[in-house]
């Protein structure tokens, strides 16, 4: 029987398509379930695909998630309303998650956003110092952090230390978010805090609860994201509550008084 010329034409495309799916979205058993048996309602495989798709979506979104915050700071040339201590604690949590995931060889789709969030959070930390008139301290912060990060990711750091860091994420996240929430409450506005970044962080942390359970099975990772979602939810509610408040309006109100 002669080969079907139509099938021969599309064979390279199908091979590439299959390779893409197997590399990023599903194991071969799920590919067979979906595309050979046409069983599109296989629950275990649907969970795997959903988790992989969410993970990749979160990573892609994380590339830009804090960019609105960075642009807002640079546009206003002010870091009013942002707590540097809160940023430090958030950076501790992000770094702990990244180091813990790398040490345990978790798939990149389960933690990749931590890399991009780390880079953007470091930039925000420097800008807070810079616009606060402490550029030298900001540069020192960059150097010290990069040295500590290199040490943490090196083989000389025991796994027990990395695990302890991941466990300490929960109090770090809680304290860091509460510091920012207290700053917002004290100011009566959210200052230069970007609503877009806050909403994206909240949505991403919620989705990560499912993906961390599905892809790593690590209860410590999942619990970290539960805590993170709760704390990010508090800041999100504050952004909504103070939506019509701003530093400029507060200043005008004080002048009238």
N, C-alpha and C positions, 0 to 999 in steps of 0.2 A: 504494500500500500504506500503510495507516494506521500511525502510529507506535505502537510497543509501549509501553503505559502503565507497565509494570513497569520497562522500561529508562529511560523518562523520569523515573520516581521516583528511581532510583538514579544518574542521570547526574551530578548535582552532587556526590554523594559520591565517585564514581569520578574526577571531575575533581580534587577536592581530594586524593584519595589519590595520583593520578598526580603532582600538583604537589609533594606532600610527598616522594615518592620521588625525583623529578628534582632537587629542591632540596638534598636531604641525602644520598641513598644511591647514585644511579646516573645516568649520562648517558642521553639519550633512546634511543640505540642499544641499550643494555642493557635498557631498559624494553620496547622492541619485541621483543628477543630472548626475554625471559621471558614477557611477557603477550600478545604477538601470535603469535609463532612457537612458544611453549610449549617453548622450548629451555632448560630449567633447569640444564643441565650445561655451559653455555658457560663455560669456565675463565677467560678474561680478565674476563668480567663478574662471575663469582663472586668473583674476587680483589678487584675494585673494591668490590663490596657488602660483603665481609668487612672490608676495610680501612676503609671509611666507618663501618660499624657499630662496629668496634673503637675507632676514633677518637672517635666520639660517646660510647661507653661509658666510655672513659678520661676524657674531659672531664667527664662527669657524675659519675664516681667521684672525680675530683680535687677537686670542690667540698667533699667530706667527708674526703678521704684523710688529712689531717693534723689534722682536728678531734679525733679521739681523743687525739692527742698534746697538743694545746692544753688539752683538758679534764683530762687527767691532770696536767699541770703546775699548772693552776689548783686542782684538787682537792687535790693534795699541798702546794700553796704552796711547792714546791721544784723546782729544776731540776737536782738531783743526777744525775750520770752523763751529762749532755748537754754537749757541747763547743761553745762559742760560735764558735770558729774553724772548726769543721766546718760549722756553720750558715752562716757567712759565705761559705765556699767553695761550698757548695751553692747559696746565693743567687746567687753570681756565675755559676754554670753555668746556672741557671734563667733568669736575666736575659739572658744571652748567647743562649740558644736562642730566647727570645721576641723579642728585638731582631732577630736574624738572620732569623727567620721573617717578621716584619713587613716588614723591608727587602726581602726577596725575594718578598713577596706570596704566600706559601704559603697554602693554604686553612686556615681556622680549625680544621677537624677534624684537621689534621696537627700542631697545636702548642697548641691552646687550653688544655690543662691547665696549661701553664707559667704562664698568668696567675693561675689560682687557687692553684697551688702557691707562686707568688711571694708572694701576699698572706698565705698561712698561714705561710710560712717567716719572713717579716718579723715576724709576730706572735710566733712562737716565739723569734726572736732578742731581741725586746723583753722577753719574759717571763723569759728566762734572765738578762738584766741586772737586771730588776726584782726577781726572787726571790734574786738574788745581792747585793741591797742597793745596786744601782747604777742606780736609776731614772733619774737625770739623764743618765747615759751611754746608757741605753736610748732616751730621747727624742731625744738627739743622733743616735744611730744611725738612727732613723726619718727625721729631717729630712734628714740627709746622703744617705741612700739615695734618698729621693723626688726630691731635687734632681738627683742623678746620673742617675736613671732618666729624668726629663724631658729632660735634656740628651742622653742616649743615643738617645731616640726622636725627637728633633727633627731637622729637615733639615740642621742644621749639622754633624752627625756623619757623616763619610764612610762609605761602604759598606765600605771596606777595614778600618776600625776595628772595625765590627760583625763582619765575617768573622774578623778576628783574635781577637775575643772568643769566637766560637763554637769556633775551633780551640783556644783556651786552656781550653775546658770540660773536655777530657779530663784534663789534669794536675790541674785544680781538683777534678774529681770524685774522682779517685784519691786525692789528698792529703786531701781532706775526709773521705772515707769511712774512710781508713786512720787518721786522727786519732781518729774516733769508735770505730773497732775497737780501737785502742790504749787508749783510755779505758776501754772495756768490759773489756778484758783486764787492765788494771792494777787496776780496781776489783773484778774477779771477779764482776761482775753488770752488767746493762744499765740500772740505776737507773730513772729515770722515762721511759725510752724506751718508746714505745707499740708493742707487738707488732702490733696491727692496722694502724697506719700503715706500719710496716716491711714487712709482707707485701703491702699494697696498692701500695706504691711499687715493690717488686720485680716484681710481676705487671704493673703498668703499663709499666715500662721494657722488659720482655720483649716485650709486645705492640707497643710503639712501634717496635721494630726492623723489623717487617713493615710497619707503616703508613707509616713514613717512607720506606722504599724504594718502596712502592706509590704514595704520593700526591705525593712530592716528587722522587724519583729522586736525591736528594742524598746522596752517599756520606758526606759529613762529618757530616750529621745522623744517619745510620744508625750510623756508627762511634761517635758520642757515646753513643747508646743501648746499644750493645754493651758499652762500658766501664761505663756506668751500671748495667746489669743485673748485670755481674760484681761490681761493688763493693757493690751492694745485696744481692746474694746472700751476700756475706761477712757483712754485718750480720744478715741473716736467719738464717744458720747460728748466729751467736752468740746471737741471741734464743732459738733452740731449745736450744742447749747450756746457756745460763744460765737456762733456764725456771724452775727451782725455786730460783734464787738471788735474793736481794733485799737491799737495804741494811740492812733491819731484821734479817734473819737473820745477816748478816755481823757486825753490831754485837753481837748476842747471843752469837755464837760467840767474839768477841774477849773479852767479859766473862767467859765461862766459862774461857777460857784464862788 
